[in-house]
Amino acid sequence: CACSECPYMKMNTLEKLYNCMLYEQPEILVPEAVRLKAYESVARMLELSK
């Protein structure tokens, strides 16, 4: 799979993940309409996985 060679994934490090979780940064703001559409999709996927 070419996914393991993604240059953007290589930019992630354990230190960056740690700092992100520790300081809750960067904050990502999602419009409510987008959030609701995404929630519907995730809820359907979870339902199908049962």
C-alpha positions in Angstrom: 0.0 0.0 0.0 1.4 3.4 -0.9 -0.2 4.9 2.2 2.9 4.1 4.3 4.9 6.3 2.0 2.7 9.4 2.4 4.9 12.4 3.0 2.2 14.1 5.1 2.1 11.1 7.5 5.9 11.2 7.8 5.5 14.7 9.3 3.7 13.2 12.3 5.9 12.3 15.3 5.2 11.0 18.8 6.3 14.3 20.2 3.9 16.2 18.0 1.1 13.9 19.0 1.9 14.2 22.7 2.0 18.0 22.5 -1.3 18.0 20.5 -3.0 16.0 23.2 -1.4 17.8 26.1 -2.2 21.3 24.9 -5.3 20.5 22.8 -3.8 22.4 19.9 -4.5 23.1 17.2 -8.2 23.6 17.7 -10.3 22.7 14.7 -13.6 24.4 14.3 -16.2 22.6 12.2 -19.5 24.2 11.1 -22.5 22.5 12.8 -24.0 21.4 9.4 -20.8 19.6 8.5 -20.5 18.0 12.0 -24.1 16.6 11.7 -23.5 15.1 8.3 -20.2 13.5 9.5 -22.0 12.2 12.6 -24.6 10.5 10.4 -21.9 8.7 8.4 -20.0 7.6 11.4 -23.1 6.4 13.1 -24.1 4.3 10.0 -20.6 2.8 9.9 -20.7 1.9 13.5 -24.2 0.4 13.1 -23.0 -1.8 10.2 -20.0 -3.0 12.2 -22.3 -4.7 14.8 
